[in-house]
Amino acid sequence: MSDRPVALVTGGASGIGAAVVEALAGRGFVVGCLDLGAAVDGPDHSVAVDVSDPAAVVAAVAQIRDLLGPIGAVVTSAGYYEMAPVADIGADAWRRMLRVHLGGLVNVARATLPDLIDRRGALVAVASELAVGGGDEDAHYAAAKGAIIGFVRSLSVEVAGRGVRVNCVAPGPTDTPLLAADSPWRADDYLSTLPLRRLATPREVARCVEYLVCDATFSVGEVVNVNSGAVI
């Protein structure tokens, strides 16, 4: 168990989550990670877990706490992306999208809130530009990410008086393995619509998360849009 502050990152094995692990480690945190596949490099300890499983999350958080110490910062970036017309989105697809994105956030928040309250810590959830602006064939993903924003704003009000800051980042398409090489979000005709004309990088999103965790001591219930100017 370390004397350094402890952060917990979900989805920390790759993409934005891995960049967040690196950013917080650079700010002096000991970092634990929850992911479907255990992260080999980066975090100080990693647990393979499905964040949509409440009991498994409680056990995984307890393991991180026992090994690293009380958790003072939480970042929830675990998730997945798929496109489909509304008519083709079946009930199972709707349920899975909500279980992983909203359910994963709720499960981790409930498991870590006692620590965050004790340590007057911070929670940052990763939503999406699509939660704000919507997107063609993105209904179930956008709905799940929109639910994250609603939860963050409500939880932030509930726990701010106890010293816990809850905020959100809403990235636009980001250059991670989540976007296939032939994804429409990588196409020139889409990129040309962005003021910056390019995708965000995981490091750029992670720096915004780092700011909300470490420096934004007066920010509560905020949604920071990191999307190359797609939503202003």
BAZA-735516 format. One line per field, with one value per residue: residue in one letter; x negated, y negated, z negated of N, C-alpha, C, O in turn; chain. Coordinates in Angstrom, 2 decimals, padded with zeros to 5 digits. Example, Ala and Ser with C-alpha at 12.3 -4.5 7.8 and 13.67 -1.06 7.14 Angstrom:
BEGIN
residuo <- [A S]
n_east <- [-013.19 -012.85]
n_north <- [005.69 002.25]
n_up <- [-007.80 -007.08]
ca_east <- [-012.30 -013.67]
ca_north <- [004.50 001.06]
ca_up <- [-007.80 -007.14]
c_east <- [-013.20 -012.90]
c_north <- [003.30 -000.03]
c_up <- [-007.80 -007.87]
o_east <- [-014.24 -013.41]
o_north <- [003.32 -001.14]
o_up <- [-008.46 -008.04]
cadena <- [A A]
This chain:
BEGIN
residuo <- [M S D R P V A L V T G G A S G I G A A V V E A L A G R G F V V G C L D L G A A V D G P D H S V A V D V S D P A A V V A A V A Q I R D L L G P I G A V V T S A G Y Y E M A P V A D I G A D A W R R M L R V H L G G L V N V A R A T L P D L I D R R G A L V A V A S E L A V G G G D E D A H Y A A A K G A I I G F V R S L S V E V A G R G V R V N C V A P G P T D T P L L A A D S P W R A D D Y L S T L P L R R L A T P R E V A R C V E Y L V C D A T F S V G E V V N V N S G A V I]
n_east <- [-000.85 -000.54 -001.79 -001.10 001.53 004.47 005.83 008.57 009.21 011.47 011.66 009.02 007.09 006.60 006.70 008.47 008.70 006.21 004.50 005.38 004.61 001.82 001.56 002.50 000.76 -001.51 -000.94 -001.40 000.24 000.97 002.18 005.01 006.67 009.63 010.82 012.11 010.13 007.16 004.89 001.62 -000.62 -001.32 000.90 000.66 001.89 004.08 007.35 009.24 012.47 016.00 017.60 020.30 021.37 022.58 021.85 019.35 017.91 017.89 016.28 013.90 013.18 012.77 010.50 008.62 008.55 007.59 005.03 003.78 004.73 007.00 009.35 009.04 009.64 011.62 012.07 014.21 014.06 014.63 016.12 017.91 018.40 020.81 022.52 025.84 028.95 031.97 034.16 032.90 031.84 031.94 033.69 031.84 029.45 029.96 030.19 027.63 025.94 026.76 026.28 023.47 022.41 023.98 024.70 022.16 020.86 022.56 022.29 019.55 019.37 021.05 019.62 017.28 017.87 017.92 015.14 014.41 015.88 014.76 012.20 012.58 012.72 012.55 014.62 014.66 016.49 016.55 018.24 019.76 019.48 021.69 023.73 024.52 024.92 026.08 026.32 026.18 027.45 026.68 028.22 028.65 026.17 025.74 027.89 027.21 024.83 025.82 027.36 025.34 024.43 026.70 026.76 024.29 024.67 026.73 025.65 023.50 024.66 025.72 023.49 021.68 021.73 020.47 017.90 017.07 016.19 017.86 017.69 017.64 016.35 016.86 015.94 015.34 015.09 012.27 008.84 008.47 008.21 010.88 012.25 012.68 010.54 011.95 013.97 016.68 016.16 013.52 013.31 012.47 014.47 015.99 014.07 013.44 015.51 014.97 013.79 011.06 010.24 009.45 009.20 009.55 006.86 006.05 004.41 004.98 007.64 007.23 005.72 007.63 009.27 007.41 007.10 009.68 009.70 007.47 007.06 009.35 010.85 013.16 015.10 018.14 020.39 019.90 019.71 017.29 016.50 014.64 013.83 012.75 014.09 016.58 018.95 019.96]
n_north <- [001.20 -002.19 -005.49 -007.44 -009.23 -007.47 -006.41 -005.22 -003.73 -002.91 -000.82 -001.09 000.24 -000.37 -002.85 -005.88 -005.44 -004.22 -006.34 -008.11 -006.72 -006.96 -009.77 -010.41 -008.94 -010.38 -012.61 -011.82 -009.84 -006.59 -004.03 -002.11 000.27 001.19 003.48 005.29 006.96 007.60 004.96 004.87 003.16 000.00 -000.68 -000.42 001.72 004.12 005.28 007.78 007.39 007.26 004.34 003.99 005.73 005.68 006.97 008.05 005.74 004.52 006.39 006.18 003.48 003.56 005.19 003.54 001.45 002.78 003.50 001.14 -001.08 -003.56 -005.00 -007.93 -009.19 -008.74 -007.53 -006.87 -005.15 -002.91 -001.16 -000.66 -000.83 -000.96 -001.09 -001.40 -001.36 -002.61 -000.85 001.58 002.09 004.27 005.48 006.67 005.45 002.78 003.07 004.06 001.94 -000.09 001.19 001.47 -001.16 -003.24 -001.59 -000.59 -002.94 -003.66 -001.40 -001.48 -004.01 -003.74 -001.80 -003.11 -005.53 -005.81 -005.93 -008.16 -010.19 -010.16 -011.04 -013.37 -013.45 -013.04 -012.36 -011.48 -011.07 -009.50 -010.57 -011.34 -013.22 -012.60 -012.30 -014.84 -016.06 -014.10 -011.55 -010.04 -006.82 -006.19 -005.85 -004.17 -004.19 -006.98 -007.52 -006.04 -007.32 -009.87 -009.39 -009.04 -011.68 -012.86 -011.40 -012.13 -014.89 -014.87 -013.29 -014.90 -017.10 -015.84 -014.98 -017.05 -018.73 -017.18 -017.29 -016.02 -016.09 -015.82 -015.30 -015.50 -014.41 -014.89 -013.46 -013.95 -011.99 -009.99 -009.23 -006.18 -002.56 -001.87 -003.02 -001.83 -001.32 -001.93 -003.52 -005.85 -008.14 -008.63 -009.49 -011.72 -013.49 -013.83 -014.77 -017.20 -018.81 -019.62 -022.19 -021.97 -020.07 -017.43 -014.32 -014.03 -013.26 -010.48 -011.36 -014.10 -014.12 -012.85 -014.77 -016.70 -015.25 -014.85 -017.50 -018.01 -016.18 -016.93 -019.74 -021.35 -022.61 -023.94 -023.05 -021.52 -019.11 -019.65 -019.45 -018.80 -019.50 -017.79 -017.86 -018.65 -020.90 -020.15 -020.25 -023.13]
n_up <- [000.00 000.87 000.01 001.74 003.53 004.67 007.73 009.67 012.73 015.22 018.12 018.72 020.18 022.81 025.50 024.75 021.98 021.31 021.86 019.90 017.58 017.85 017.72 015.13 013.55 014.07 012.60 010.05 008.97 007.72 009.71 010.28 012.35 014.07 016.38 019.20 020.21 018.53 018.00 019.19 019.22 017.67 015.52 011.89 010.74 012.11 012.81 014.27 015.32 015.82 016.14 016.11 014.33 011.21 008.70 009.32 009.79 007.25 005.86 007.34 006.94 004.19 004.15 005.44 003.57 001.26 002.07 003.02 001.59 000.10 002.37 004.20 006.54 009.45 012.70 015.31 018.11 019.53 022.21 025.34 028.92 031.49 034.64 035.90 037.67 036.18 036.52 036.65 034.21 031.72 028.73 026.98 027.76 027.08 024.28 023.58 024.35 022.59 020.12 020.08 020.46 018.95 016.74 016.01 015.13 012.96 011.28 010.61 009.44 007.18 005.77 005.11 003.90 000.99 000.37 001.94 000.71 -001.88 -001.26 000.04 002.86 006.50 009.32 012.68 015.56 018.76 021.48 024.52 027.56 029.14 027.35 026.93 029.44 031.04 033.65 036.91 037.17 034.58 032.31 029.96 028.74 028.40 026.69 024.40 023.67 023.27 021.03 019.18 018.87 017.66 015.26 014.12 013.69 011.82 009.70 009.06 007.79 005.58 004.06 003.83 001.61 -000.22 000.45 002.78 006.15 009.15 012.53 016.17 019.32 022.79 025.39 028.91 031.98 031.57 032.02 031.71 031.27 031.17 033.26 036.38 039.27 041.56 040.62 040.74 039.30 039.65 042.21 044.90 045.71 043.43 041.54 042.68 041.91 039.38 037.23 036.45 038.23 037.77 035.92 032.34 030.07 027.89 025.78 025.66 024.79 022.35 021.00 020.45 018.71 016.66 015.81 014.73 012.63 011.06 010.95 011.33 009.10 008.53 010.18 010.84 011.88 014.55 018.16 020.32 023.56 025.79 028.77 031.25 032.05 033.00 031.48 030.07]
ca_east <- [000.00 -001.39 -001.40 -000.63 002.97 004.86 006.86 009.13 009.61 012.07 011.29 007.66 006.14 006.35 007.39 008.54 008.42 004.77 003.91 005.71 003.71 000.49 001.62 002.64 -000.50 -002.43 -000.59 -001.74 001.19 000.93 003.36 005.61 007.43 010.64 011.04 012.44 008.84 006.24 003.86 000.28 -001.51 -000.70 001.41 -000.06 002.59 005.20 008.29 010.13 013.83 017.07 018.11 021.77 021.72 022.41 021.11 017.96 017.28 017.64 015.13 012.71 012.83 012.21 009.14 007.78 008.42 006.75 003.65 003.20 005.16 008.28 009.42 009.34 010.07 012.20 012.37 014.91 013.96 014.94 017.27 017.72 019.13 021.31 023.51 026.94 030.22 032.87 034.98 032.09 031.32 032.84 033.79 030.59 028.45 030.27 029.87 026.17 025.35 027.05 025.60 022.03 022.07 024.60 024.56 020.78 020.62 023.31 021.69 018.27 019.63 021.58 018.59 016.16 018.29 017.45 013.75 014.36 016.38 013.75 010.99 013.00 012.09 013.15 015.03 014.85 017.06 016.35 019.47 019.48 020.09 022.98 024.73 024.92 025.36 026.70 025.60 026.85 027.25 026.00 029.25 028.49 024.92 025.98 028.80 026.46 023.90 026.63 027.73 024.18 024.43 027.75 026.33 023.21 025.20 027.50 024.75 022.66 025.43 025.92 022.29 020.79 021.69 019.57 016.54 016.74 016.44 018.25 017.73 017.74 015.83 017.65 015.07 015.76 014.32 010.89 007.98 008.19 008.63 012.34 012.69 012.07 009.86 012.95 015.05 017.05 015.59 012.17 013.38 012.12 015.65 016.38 013.03 013.47 016.54 014.51 012.93 009.66 010.00 008.80 009.69 008.83 005.97 006.31 003.67 005.69 008.79 006.71 005.29 008.84 009.63 006.42 007.45 010.87 009.35 006.41 006.95 010.62 011.39 014.46 015.98 019.09 021.44 019.55 019.48 016.25 016.56 013.30 014.33 012.24 015.02 017.82 020.01 019.44]
ca_north <- [000.00 -003.36 -006.76 -008.31 -009.13 -006.33 -006.63 -004.04 -004.02 -001.78 -000.87 -001.64 001.09 -000.86 -004.06 -007.02 -004.98 -004.04 -007.68 -008.66 -006.06 -007.58 -011.16 -010.48 -008.46 -011.51 -013.57 -011.26 -008.84 -005.14 -003.85 -000.80 000.32 002.23 003.62 006.67 007.64 006.94 004.16 005.39 002.04 -001.26 -000.79 000.30 003.00 004.22 006.37 008.08 007.41 006.67 003.26 004.04 006.71 004.94 007.72 008.16 004.43 004.36 007.23 005.63 002.25 003.97 005.67 002.35 000.74 003.56 003.52 -000.18 -002.03 -004.23 -005.58 -009.35 -009.69 -007.70 -007.91 -005.76 -005.25 -001.62 -001.20 -000.17 -001.62 -000.30 -001.86 -000.63 -002.09 -002.33 000.32 002.79 002.23 005.14 005.25 007.07 004.44 001.63 003.38 004.16 000.60 -000.79 001.87 001.21 -002.59 -003.81 -000.65 -000.56 -004.14 -003.58 -000.37 -001.95 -005.15 -003.24 -001.05 -003.97 -006.78 -005.97 -006.40 -009.52 -011.10 -010.23 -011.71 -014.57 -013.17 -013.47 -011.36 -012.00 -010.08 -009.77 -010.45 -011.44 -014.29 -012.14 -012.52 -016.24 -016.43 -013.01 -011.11 -009.10 -005.41 -006.14 -006.14 -003.50 -004.70 -008.35 -007.48 -005.58 -008.37 -010.96 -009.00 -009.32 -013.11 -013.08 -010.83 -012.97 -016.16 -014.61 -012.86 -016.03 -017.89 -015.02 -014.76 -018.22 -019.22 -016.33 -017.49 -015.21 -016.76 -014.89 -015.99 -014.64 -014.85 -014.36 -013.52 -013.59 -010.85 -010.05 -008.31 -004.99 -001.33 -001.76 -003.44 -001.01 -002.09 -002.40 -004.22 -007.14 -009.25 -008.89 -009.89 -013.13 -014.35 -014.19 -015.58 -018.55 -019.61 -020.01 -023.36 -021.57 -019.18 -016.19 -013.65 -014.23 -012.17 -010.05 -012.21 -015.37 -013.86 -012.54 -015.99 -017.32 -014.46 -015.18 -018.82 -017.90 -015.43 -017.50 -021.20 -022.06 -022.46 -024.63 -022.51 -020.51 -018.84 -020.20 -018.58 -019.43 -018.95 -017.65 -017.27 -019.36 -021.96 -019.63 -020.81 -024.33]
ca_up <- [000.00 001.07 -000.59 002.81 003.77 005.51 008.73 010.32 014.10 015.93 019.53 018.74 020.90 024.17 025.91 023.83 020.63 021.13 021.80 018.58 016.63 017.98 017.26 013.67 012.98 014.16 011.55 008.75 008.50 007.93 010.54 010.48 013.60 014.30 017.81 019.57 020.26 017.61 018.64 018.90 018.96 017.29 014.15 010.84 010.58 013.05 012.54 015.39 014.80 016.62 015.29 016.05 013.28 009.95 007.68 009.75 009.60 005.81 005.52 007.98 006.24 002.90 004.40 005.67 002.30 000.35 002.55 003.27 000.58 000.35 003.71 004.14 007.85 010.30 014.09 015.94 019.57 020.14 023.09 026.70 029.90 032.70 035.37 036.47 037.76 035.05 036.81 036.52 032.84 030.96 027.29 026.32 028.05 026.23 022.89 023.40 024.43 021.34 019.01 020.07 020.32 017.75 015.62 015.56 014.33 011.69 010.44 010.08 008.54 005.90 005.06 004.70 003.24 -000.40 000.40 002.47 -000.32 -002.94 -000.78 000.76 004.14 007.77 010.29 014.03 016.46 020.18 022.26 025.95 028.35 029.66 026.30 027.01 030.77 031.76 034.84 037.79 036.81 033.29 031.31 028.66 028.15 027.96 025.55 023.23 023.27 022.73 019.67 018.35 018.54 016.68 013.97 013.59 013.19 010.60 008.63 008.63 006.83 004.38 003.24 003.78 000.24 -001.00 000.92 003.96 007.43 010.21 013.81 017.35 020.61 023.91 026.57 030.25 032.47 031.09 032.77 030.92 031.96 031.18 034.58 037.43 040.32 042.52 039.92 041.35 038.52 040.15 043.61 045.16 045.80 042.06 040.91 043.25 041.25 038.06 037.24 036.38 039.37 037.37 034.72 031.08 029.67 026.51 024.83 025.50 023.91 021.02 020.34 019.91 017.54 015.63 015.27 013.88 011.43 010.24 010.89 011.43 007.76 008.42 011.22 010.37 012.85 015.85 019.31 021.14 024.91 026.38 030.01 032.43 032.42 033.56 030.65 029.37]
c_east <- [-000.88 -000.88 -000.90 000.87 003.28 005.98 007.30 009.65 010.25 011.79 009.86 006.65 005.80 007.02 007.34 008.19 006.94 004.05 004.19 004.82 002.34 000.50 001.69 001.40 -001.54 -002.16 -000.77 -000.78 000.64 002.24 003.76 006.53 008.43 010.90 011.43 011.20 007.87 005.16 002.49 -000.66 -000.70 -000.24 000.56 000.59 003.82 006.04 009.17 011.55 014.77 017.74 019.63 022.27 021.51 021.59 019.64 017.22 016.96 016.41 013.84 012.24 012.21 010.77 008.18 007.52 007.47 005.28 003.01 003.55 006.48 008.24 009.86 009.78 010.55 012.46 013.00 014.89 014.24 016.18 016.95 018.62 019.59 022.37 024.59 028.15 031.13 033.68 034.23 031.54 032.31 032.79 032.49 029.50 028.68 029.83 028.36 025.53 025.56 026.35 024.14 021.73 022.67 024.41 023.14 020.42 021.30 022.65 020.39 018.46 020.12 020.51 017.49 016.58 017.87 016.01 013.68 014.86 015.36 012.56 011.30 012.41 012.89 013.50 015.24 015.35 016.79 017.66 019.09 020.12 021.48 024.09 025.29 025.54 026.08 025.89 026.40 026.46 026.48 026.97 028.97 027.21 025.13 026.90 028.07 025.49 024.64 027.07 026.58 024.16 025.50 027.38 025.26 023.77 026.00 026.59 023.89 023.36 025.55 024.70 021.38 020.65 020.82 018.15 016.13 017.12 016.72 018.43 017.65 016.95 016.65 016.81 015.84 014.98 012.84 010.08 007.55 008.61 010.14 012.92 011.95 011.45 010.84 014.13 015.39 016.48 014.16 012.16 013.10 013.34 016.22 015.35 013.04 014.54 016.10 013.63 011.44 009.26 009.29 009.49 008.92 007.88 006.33 005.61 004.39 006.91 008.31 006.26 006.48 009.33 008.70 006.74 008.65 010.58 008.48 006.53 008.28 011.39 012.75 015.46 016.83 020.18 021.16 019.44 018.50 016.23 015.18 013.51 013.92 013.21 016.32 019.05 019.43 020.58]
c_north <- [-001.24 -004.56 -007.75 -008.19 -008.05 -006.76 -005.30 -004.45 -002.78 -001.95 -001.34 -000.83 000.55 -002.21 -005.20 -006.59 -004.80 -005.38 -008.35 -008.03 -006.74 -009.01 -011.24 -009.95 -009.58 -012.59 -012.98 -010.23 -007.43 -004.79 -002.38 -000.85 001.46 002.28 005.07 007.54 006.90 006.20 004.67 004.26 000.84 -001.31 -000.02 001.63 002.99 005.44 006.55 008.24 006.79 005.61 003.25 005.01 006.06 005.68 007.84 006.84 004.19 005.15 006.66 004.35 002.58 004.46 004.51 001.63 001.47 003.51 002.14 -001.21 -002.68 -005.01 -007.04 -009.95 -008.52 -008.29 -006.70 -005.95 -003.93 -001.75 -000.59 -000.98 -000.74 -001.19 -000.92 -001.54 -001.70 -001.06 001.63 003.00 003.03 004.84 005.59 006.02 003.18 001.89 003.43 002.79 -000.16 -000.14 001.50 -000.25 -003.20 -002.88 -000.59 -001.76 -004.04 -002.56 -000.84 -003.12 -004.66 -002.52 -001.94 -005.21 -006.88 -006.46 -007.84 -010.54 -011.26 -011.09 -013.00 -014.55 -013.63 -012.26 -012.05 -010.87 -010.50 -009.51 -010.52 -012.69 -013.89 -012.27 -013.92 -016.56 -015.35 -012.63 -010.09 -007.67 -005.25 -006.20 -005.48 -003.94 -006.11 -008.39 -007.06 -006.64 -009.59 -010.66 -009.22 -010.79 -013.43 -012.58 -011.70 -014.26 -015.97 -014.20 -014.02 -016.89 -017.14 -015.01 -015.97 -018.75 -018.38 -016.32 -016.71 -015.98 -015.71 -015.67 -014.99 -015.25 -014.17 -014.43 -013.32 -012.37 -011.02 -008.95 -007.14 -003.76 -001.13 -002.15 -002.62 -001.90 -002.65 -003.11 -005.52 -008.34 -009.55 -009.44 -011.38 -014.03 -014.69 -015.13 -017.01 -019.42 -020.13 -021.25 -023.01 -020.59 -017.89 -015.59 -014.15 -013.06 -011.74 -010.93 -013.53 -015.21 -013.63 -013.79 -016.75 -016.58 -014.79 -016.53 -018.74 -017.17 -016.26 -019.00 -021.94 -021.97 -023.12 -024.11 -021.38 -020.34 -019.37 -019.09 -019.32 -018.73 -018.98 -017.03 -018.01 -020.42 -021.47 -020.13 -021.95 -024.96]
c_up <- [000.00 000.29 000.46 002.98 004.79 006.46 009.31 011.69 014.70 017.43 019.72 019.52 022.28 024.37 024.91 022.41 020.35 021.05 020.46 017.51 016.65 017.42 015.75 012.97 013.01 013.15 010.15 008.20 008.66 008.63 010.62 011.68 013.56 015.79 018.08 019.70 019.37 018.38 018.22 018.50 018.48 015.85 013.16 010.51 011.49 012.71 013.77 014.87 015.81 015.76 015.22 014.99 011.91 008.90 008.03 009.56 008.13 005.40 006.10 007.29 004.88 003.06 004.64 004.36 001.35 000.76 002.61 002.21 000.95 001.66 003.64 005.46 008.69 011.68 014.76 017.45 020.27 021.04 024.44 027.61 031.04 033.32 035.90 036.61 036.61 035.30 036.62 035.13 032.02 029.47 026.57 026.55 027.23 024.79 022.65 023.42 023.13 020.15 018.93 019.76 019.05 016.56 015.10 014.72 012.98 010.76 009.81 009.11 007.18 005.09 004.51 003.93 001.77 -000.47 000.87 001.46 -001.43 -002.53 -000.01 002.18 005.34 008.61 011.63 014.91 017.90 020.91 023.74 026.52 028.83 028.62 026.37 028.36 031.54 032.99 035.62 037.43 035.50 032.10 029.97 027.97 027.60 026.74 024.28 022.74 022.73 021.31 018.70 017.92 017.50 015.31 013.33 013.00 011.91 009.45 008.14 007.61 005.50 003.47 003.14 002.36 -000.68 -000.41 002.14 005.22 008.50 011.50 014.96 018.50 021.70 025.18 027.86 030.70 032.14 031.77 031.88 031.73 031.99 032.54 035.64 038.51 041.33 041.87 040.64 040.59 038.93 041.58 043.78 045.20 044.43 041.44 041.43 042.62 039.89 038.14 037.20 037.48 038.99 036.17 033.50 030.86 028.25 025.49 024.60 024.60 022.49 020.28 019.77 018.67 016.37 014.98 014.32 012.58 010.50 009.99 010.82 010.13 007.58 009.46 010.67 011.43 014.24 016.91 020.22 022.49 025.55 027.77 031.27 032.93 033.02 032.82 029.86 028.58]
o_east <- [-001.84 000.30 -000.34 001.45 002.46 006.95 006.51 010.43 009.64 011.69 009.52 005.47 004.81 007.81 006.30 007.47 006.46 003.11 003.35 004.33 001.78 -000.44 000.99 001.02 -002.35 -003.03 -000.33 -000.95 -000.06 003.31 002.95 007.11 008.13 011.17 011.13 011.22 007.76 004.58 002.23 -001.41 000.47 -000.90 -000.16 -000.07 004.50 005.51 009.76 011.81 014.38 018.39 020.20 023.48 020.36 020.71 018.78 016.04 015.88 015.56 012.81 011.04 011.25 009.92 007.07 006.38 006.62 004.39 001.83 002.77 007.04 007.22 010.92 010.24 009.96 012.99 012.41 015.61 014.09 017.16 015.85 019.49 018.84 023.04 024.31 028.37 031.07 033.86 034.85 030.85 033.39 031.97 032.09 028.72 027.73 029.19 027.87 024.67 024.65 025.88 023.62 020.90 021.93 024.01 022.92 019.76 020.68 022.49 020.16 017.80 019.65 020.48 016.83 015.73 017.49 015.70 012.97 014.31 015.11 011.98 010.39 011.72 013.77 012.78 015.91 014.72 016.79 018.14 018.18 021.14 022.37 025.27 026.41 026.57 026.64 024.90 027.20 025.27 025.73 026.56 029.05 027.18 024.75 026.70 028.27 025.34 024.15 027.15 026.80 023.91 025.25 027.65 025.32 023.37 025.96 026.74 023.59 022.74 025.48 024.84 020.38 019.56 020.46 017.32 014.96 018.25 015.90 019.22 017.60 016.90 017.07 016.96 016.85 014.28 012.24 010.60 006.43 009.28 010.63 013.98 010.73 011.79 010.60 015.17 014.49 016.34 013.63 011.10 013.45 013.28 016.86 015.71 012.70 014.50 016.77 012.80 010.63 008.07 008.59 010.26 007.80 008.09 006.86 006.18 004.41 007.19 008.91 006.40 006.37 009.75 009.15 006.67 008.63 011.14 008.71 006.14 008.33 012.44 013.42 016.54 016.32 020.82 022.08 019.11 018.85 015.98 014.62 013.39 014.65 013.16 017.11 020.08 018.50 020.38]
o_north <- [-001.34 -004.65 -008.79 -007.17 -007.74 -007.39 -004.36 -005.39 -001.71 -003.07 -001.91 -001.17 000.98 -002.66 -005.45 -007.30 -005.19 -005.54 -009.08 -008.74 -007.05 -009.41 -012.06 -010.45 -009.72 -013.41 -013.57 -009.78 -007.13 -005.21 -001.52 -001.89 002.55 001.25 005.96 008.71 005.68 006.75 004.87 004.39 000.68 -001.92 000.91 002.56 001.98 006.50 005.59 009.13 005.91 005.93 002.58 005.11 005.91 005.08 007.74 006.83 003.72 004.63 006.65 004.15 001.94 004.19 004.50 001.23 000.84 003.48 001.98 -002.13 -002.38 -005.61 -007.35 -011.10 -007.43 -009.39 -005.62 -006.79 -003.84 -002.37 -000.08 -001.72 000.12 -001.95 000.20 -002.42 -000.57 -000.27 002.68 003.99 002.54 004.05 004.88 005.73 002.57 001.05 002.90 002.50 -000.81 -000.85 001.24 -000.55 -003.64 -003.33 -000.53 -001.62 -004.32 -002.83 -000.63 -003.19 -005.13 -002.63 -001.58 -005.89 -007.97 -007.33 -008.66 -011.63 -012.38 -011.79 -013.63 -015.48 -014.49 -011.26 -013.08 -009.82 -011.69 -008.38 -009.81 -013.17 -014.74 -012.34 -014.17 -017.24 -015.63 -013.28 -009.35 -007.34 -004.29 -006.57 -006.14 -004.05 -006.40 -009.21 -007.64 -006.85 -010.27 -011.57 -009.56 -011.10 -014.18 -013.23 -011.98 -014.66 -016.81 -014.71 -014.12 -017.37 -017.75 -015.02 -015.91 -019.17 -018.82 -015.47 -016.73 -016.46 -014.81 -016.61 -013.78 -016.47 -013.02 -015.37 -012.62 -011.76 -012.06 -007.87 -007.11 -003.89 -000.31 -001.66 -002.72 -003.08 -003.71 -003.28 -006.22 -009.42 -010.61 -009.82 -012.20 -015.19 -015.73 -016.16 -017.94 -020.65 -020.98 -021.35 -023.68 -020.31 -017.31 -016.25 -014.64 -011.97 -012.54 -011.22 -014.03 -016.07 -014.13 -013.88 -017.39 -017.20 -015.00 -016.68 -019.33 -017.51 -016.31 -019.49 -023.06 -021.34 -022.90 -024.67 -020.42 -021.31 -019.52 -017.95 -020.34 -017.53 -020.04 -015.81 -018.01 -020.81 -022.28 -020.41 -021.76 -025.97]
o_up <- [-000.77 -000.06 000.11 002.61 005.65 006.04 009.41 011.81 014.71 017.94 020.76 019.53 022.88 023.53 024.31 021.71 019.29 020.28 019.94 016.62 015.60 016.72 015.14 011.91 012.09 012.86 009.17 007.07 009.63 008.18 010.98 011.99 013.08 016.41 017.29 019.33 019.46 019.32 017.03 017.53 018.84 015.02 013.52 010.05 011.62 012.38 014.26 014.06 016.58 014.77 014.37 014.77 011.49 008.28 007.16 009.21 007.80 004.66 005.43 007.09 004.46 002.21 004.11 004.08 000.72 -000.09 002.28 001.96 002.00 002.00 003.09 005.50 008.64 011.82 014.79 018.00 021.49 020.65 024.66 027.16 031.51 032.63 036.31 035.77 036.11 034.38 036.45 034.88 031.67 029.00 025.65 025.65 026.74 024.16 021.66 022.59 022.63 019.26 017.85 018.91 018.17 015.49 013.89 013.69 011.95 009.57 008.62 008.08 006.14 003.86 003.53 003.36 001.34 -001.29 000.28 001.36 -001.89 -003.35 000.53 002.62 005.23 008.63 011.70 015.00 018.23 020.96 024.17 026.04 028.93 028.98 025.92 028.44 032.60 033.33 035.05 037.39 035.33 031.00 028.93 026.75 026.47 025.84 023.21 021.53 021.82 020.47 017.54 016.76 016.56 014.30 012.13 011.91 011.01 008.34 006.95 006.66 004.43 002.25 002.42 001.95 -001.77 -000.74 002.51 005.34 008.73 011.55 014.73 018.64 021.55 025.97 027.91 029.89 032.42 032.05 031.37 032.75 032.76 032.92 035.76 038.63 041.91 042.50 041.10 041.15 038.58 042.09 042.92 044.78 044.28 040.88 040.70 042.77 039.31 039.04 037.84 037.66 039.82 035.48 033.61 031.41 027.47 024.43 023.48 023.76 021.53 019.06 018.72 017.69 015.24 013.76 013.24 011.54 009.29 008.93 010.30 010.05 006.57 009.59 010.10 011.82 015.04 016.60 020.82 022.58 025.82 027.93 032.25 034.10 033.52 033.43 029.07 027.91]
cadena <- [A A A A A A A A A A A A A A A A A A A A A A A A A A A A A A A A A A A A A A A A A A A A A A A A A A A A A A A A A A A A A A A A A A A A A A A A A A A A A A A A A A A A A A A A A A A A A A A A A A A A A A A A A A A A A A A A A A A A A A A A A A A A A A A A A A A A A A A A A A A A A A A A A A A A A A A A A A A A A A A A A A A A A A A A A A A A A A A A A A A A A A A A A A A A A A A A A A A A A A A A A A A A A A A A A A A A A A A A A A A A A A A A A A A A A A A A]
